[in-house]
Amino acid sequence: MFELMTRHWWVLALRGAFAILFGIAAWVWPGITVWALVVLFGAYALVDGVIALAEAFRGTTGGPRGLLVLSGAAGIALGIVALVWPGITAFVLLMLIAAWAVATGVLEIVVAIALRKELRGEWVYVLTGAISLIFGILLFAWPVSGAVAIVWLIGLFSILFGAAMLGVAFRLRKVGEQARRAGHGMGGATTAHR
């Protein structure tokens, strides 16, 4: 799984970039209506879910694959619900986002723990999960009133989550390049001795 993640680091980078763009869009238009927010979030959740499913079906095996499938399916379902039911109230939207954030956070932490022996600096991956988990718990515990406050809070979460995910992606890229160089150097030395 680790080799697969280092080869496809760009998938995490893409997910992080989408999260940051969603957060920036929420901040640039803080007076956005709940309807527009629901549609924007639905599109983001749908894209993120599709990317997670694609990542899961690229050959990953074991428990993390199942968790990615679950996360991707949940994102797609949430995105479809948001797009099909754009008249959703702010409170219902907040609760859906909170549930999605908690599920995503738990998944990120589980994957980081599963990879702790293969990936140095797994704390960055744990951080992305912790940000998502804490955000979801705060939304459940402290429902924000007013669409503008919700938009600002969601924008902040999205930017923090996206930045952490980009950090993980570029760390995976660096580790993958180092592993390939080390493997290539060993292969070259073996060929030279023959």
Secondary structure, 3 states (H helix, E strand, C coil): CHHHHHHCHHHHHHHHHHHHHHHHHHHHCCCCCHHHHHHHHHHHHHHHHHHHHHHHCCCCCCHHHHHHHHHHHHHHHHHHHHHHCCCCCHHHHHHHHHHHHHHHHHHHHHHHHHCCCCCCCCHHHHHHHHHHHHHHHHHHHCCCCCHHHHHHHHHHHHHHHHHHHHHHHHHHHHHHHHHHHHHHHHHHHHHHHC
